[in-house]
């Protein structure tokens, strides 16, 4: 067993053939050829890596362009749908104000009989204002309504915050159940 351990511990020498052709060692020729091939393989690998990088950049650019186009299409669709929904909401609010105006006007006589002429006049005035507000809402465009809302917030930020808080509270109560 000691003999096999001793045999395996010795490094083996490669059998390099040193033959001479016209006075030049063949071994140096093989080394130069190996270096040349190795350098050529490195250059080929670099060129391949550069080509892969260029292809990856092209594909990334194509995907970026496609994503941008698709995102733009979706944004346009969302904007169109939001405008349709906003117009429907505006019509609904206008109709609701008009209906409320009629309801108050119909009950103005009862209010006048039960509470007095003064309160009947208040009910008629409120009915008229509701009717006018419904008509104004129906006649204005969404852009005009947005401008009016911005102007209101600039003039009365405290009131706007209070209205937003009340609306948020009402929506939370509505959707909690």
Buried (B, 14 or more C-beta within 10 A) or exposed (E): EEEEEEEEEEEEEEEEEEEEEEEEBEEEEEEEEEEEEEEEEEEEEEEEEEEEEEEEEEEEEEEEEEEEEEEEEEEEEEEEEEEEEEEEEBEEBBEEBBEBBEEBBEBBEEBBEEEEEEEBEBBBEBBEEBBEBBBBBBEBEEEEBEEEEEEEBEEEEEEBEEEEEEEEEEEEEEEEE
